[in-house]
Amino acid sequence: MKLIDVQHPFFRPLWRRVAVVAVCLGWAAVELSGGAVFWAILFGAVGVYCAHQFFVAFDPPDDQGGGGK
């Protein structure tokens, strides 16, 4: 079971992938500025993971739903 399915069609638009990464890394910065190092590392790791999966290893599913042509 995956925590987040990065290959889901919901993440096909570029702006959604950018928003998820920006929110995670932004929240890591907020936590770090507040002195919560654990949470900063946690959100930073999720942001880096999503950045890698969304921009390096992203393979969107085909739109063709079994038409065969």
N, C-alpha and C positions, 0 to 999 in steps of 0.2 A: 504494500500500500504506500503510495506516494503522498507526502505532505502537500506538495503543490505539483500539479501536472503541467509542466511548462510547454508541453506539446499540444495543449488543449486549443481548439479553434478560437476561444475567447482572446488569446494572446496574439492573434494574427496581426491586428493593426499595430503599427510601430509605436504610436503614441501611448498605447496601454503598456507596452513593454518598457518604454522609457519612464512612464509614470511609476510603475512598480519599483524599478531600480532607484529612481530619484527619491521616492518616499522612504524606502528602506535605508538608503545611505544618509538621507537627511535626518531621519529619526536617530540613526546612530550618532550623528554629530550633536543632536540635541541632548542625547543621553550622556555623551562624553563631556559636553560643556557643563552638565549638571553633576558630574562626578560619579555617575553610575557606569563604571567601567565594564562590568559584566554584561549589562544590557547593550552597551555600545558595541562590544565585541560580537554579541549575538546578532544584532540587527545589521552590523557591518558584514558579518559572514553571510547572512541571508542575501544582502544586497550584492555582494561579490558573486555569490553562487548564481543569482538570477541574471546578473550582467553576463556572466559566462554562458549560461544556458540560452539566454535570449538573443545574444549578439554574436557569439562564436559558434555555438553548436545548435542553433535553432534550425529546425527542419519542419516547416509548416505542413500539415496534412493536405492532401490533394482535395480540390473542390469537387472533383468528379466522383460522385457517389455510386460507383458500380455500373455506369452506363456502358462501359466496354468499348466505346468508339473513340 
